[in-house]
Amino acid sequence: MLSSTYKPAISATVTHAPGATLRDSPSLAGSRIKRIAEGEAYSVLGRTADAVWLLLQAEGRCGWVWSYHLHLNAQVHTLPIVSE
């Protein structure tokens, strides 16, 4: 989990919207929380070790999105690795 002092400074903008979904775990098998639309921007809280999935904060909830759907304002490997 994230340290309580971690402050996200990295944002992600949705660039490939078809199929972009916020999920409760970093897997296509994860339950869908909500769809996200092209052009929307979110704070990025972390990533999986392989950086395939990113943990976003959206409307007061956290969820995982496949990184293919996103453009970051920083290098992905600067994000902390987060466990589920």
Protein Blocks (a to p, Z undefined) as FASTA:
>chain_A
ZZfkbccfbdcddfblghpacdfbdcfkbccfbdcdehiacddfbdcfklmaccddeehi
acdddfklpccfbdfklpccddZZ
